[in-house]
Amino acid sequence: MPKQTFFNLPEERRNKIIEAAIDEFSKNSFVNASISKIAENTNVAKGSMYQYFENKKDLYKYVLEISSLKKQAYLLDCLHNLEHLYFIDTIRELYVKGIAFARENPKLAGIANNFMKESDIKFKEEILGMGMEKSNQFFEILVEKAKEKGEINPQIDTRVGAYIITNLNTSILDYMLSYMKYEEVLQNQDELLDKVEKMLFIIENGFKN
């Protein structure tokens, strides 16, 4: 998280720094991204950046948190228009909305694309852990709503159910990235949704005969 000195800055200055960071991380891998360029593009001394953030990873994590919260707010807003849908149909529609979010926010999609190419496994696990937690919280809301509407078994453990959906989401993306680039995944909506349909079939029917 940023240091208190960052939050002491005027909002306009904070936003400029974050926008410059998003731009830099969308164009470069974490390793190649430059704190110096971010500072230069915001007319801030490089030394001052370290008064606001512990290091580059601290800034990167904050940018990802902002991105995650923005996407979560976008999807939660979409949920209000999906109240009439059955649980499984809601998840399917959220995938479509997720693709739309990526297309409407190309720089954030660029950061995700660069992250997928990172070779440092420990680094990726550390960052993915942050996103998984937020995803679990999001799907917990969805599972609870489905219980209230009587669409799913009330005995299902909400946290376990949300965890399973989150991990299946990650598995689908990993599977597709094994034979295509992240940009291609976004462009091949039909293929992605085909994999989603297969996932939803398993969620709804399990492996029973």
N, C-alpha and C positions, 0 to 999 in steps of 0.2 A: 504493500500500500504506500501511497505517497506520504512524504513527511508533512508535518503540520505547516511548514513554511510554504508548501505548494497551495494548501487550502487558504492560506492567508493572502494569496495573490488575488487581484480583481478577477472576476469571472471571465471577462473577455480575454485576459492574458492566459488563464488556465485553459480556456477553449482553444486558443491559438497553439499552445504547446501540444495539446492532445491531437489536434488536427494535423499538425506537422508530424507527430509520431505515427499516426495512422497512415499518413502518406508514405513515410519512410519504410515502415514495416510491410506495407502492401507491395512495395517495389523490390524488397530485399529479404533474404533469409534473416533469421535472428542474428546469426554470426556476422553477416555482412552489413547489417543495418548500422548506421552511424549516429551516435549521440551528437557528434560535432555538427552533422548536417541538420539535425533537428533543432539544435541550438541556433545555428546560423539562419535557418528559415523562420525563426521566431524572434530574431534580434536579441537573443539571450546569451550571455557568456557561458561557455561550456562548463566552467566551474560552478555556475549557478544551478545547472541541471542536477548536479550531485547534492545541492542543498535541498532540492525538491524530491529527488528519488535516490534510493540507496545505490542503485546501479542500473544498467540497461535492462536486466531481467525484471527488476522492480517496475520499471516503466512499461515494459512489454506485458507483464501480468495485468497491470492496471488498464492498458488499452484493451486487452482481451476481456477483462471484466466489464468494461463499458460496452464492448461489442455484444457480449453475452446478455447483459441486462437490456440492451436495445432490442435484441432479437426476442428475448422473453416477453418484453412489453408488447412487441408487435404481435406475437402469437397469442398472448393473453387477450389482446384487443380483438383478434380474429375469433377467439372462442365465443365471444358474445354473439357473433353471427352464426355460430355452429351449434347453438343450444338445441336445435331441433334434430340434430343428427344423432344416430346411434354411436356408441362408444368406438367401435372399429372404424366407422366411416369418418369420425372426427379425427382419428389418428391419421387416416389416409389424407384427409383434407389439409391437415397440418403439414404434411410433407410437401404438398403443392405450395402452401403458403411459405414454407421454409425456402423453397427454390426461388419463389418470387422475392423474398427478402434478400437473398444473395444477389439476385440480378439487379435489384433496386439499390443495393449498397456494394458496388463493385470493389471499393477499396477494402471493405471488411472481408469480402469474399477473397480478395487477393491475399490478405493476411492468413486466412484459413488455408489457402492454396500453398503458400510458402511454408506454413507450419507442417502440412502433410509431407513435405519434402525433407524435413529435418532428419538428420541421421543420428542424432544423439538420443538414444532410446530413453535414458533416464530423464532427460529434459522433457521429452514428449509425454512420458508418464506423469511427470510432475504437473505439467500444464493441463493434460487431459483430466487429471483428478479434480481440478477446479471446475471444469465444464461439466463433468459428470454429476457433481453435487447439485449444481443449478438445474440440470436436466431432470434429475431425480425429483427435485422439489416441484418442478413444473408438472411432471406426470403424476405426482401424488395428488395434485389438485384435480387432474383429469379423472383419476381412478375414483376419488372420493365423490365427484359429481356423478359418475356412472353408477356408483353404489346407491346414491340418493334417488336416482331415476329408476332403480331396479333393473338396470341393464346387465349387471355382472353379479356374480356370487358375492354376497356380503361377507362371507367367511374369508375371502381373499385378503391377504395381508397387504395393505396399501403400499407400504415401503418396499416390500419384496416385489410386488407387481410393477411399481414404477422403476425399480432397479433393473428388472428383466427387460422392460421396453427400452430403457436407455441403452442397455448393452446390446440389444438386438439392433438398435439404430446404428450404433458404432460398428457392429459386425458387418452390416450391409455396406456401409461406406468403405470399410477396410477391404471387403470382398471386391467391390467395384474398382477400388484403387489398385488392386493387384493386376488389373489388365487395362486400365485407362487412367488418364490424368484427371486431376480434380476439375479443371476447366471443362473437360469432356463430360464429366458426370453431370455438371450443371446444364450442359447443352443437350444431353441425352435424357430428357425428362421421362420419356416413355419407358426407357430401359430401367431407369431408377424406380419408377412406379411399379414396373413389373416385379422387381425384387421386393418392393414394399408389399405388394399383394401376396407374395409367397410368405413373407414374414407374418402378415396379418392372418393368413390362413392358419398358421401354426399357433399364433396367439389365441385364436378363436376356437380351434379344434384340437390343439395339442397333437400328440403322436398316437392317439388311440385309433384303433381299427374301425 
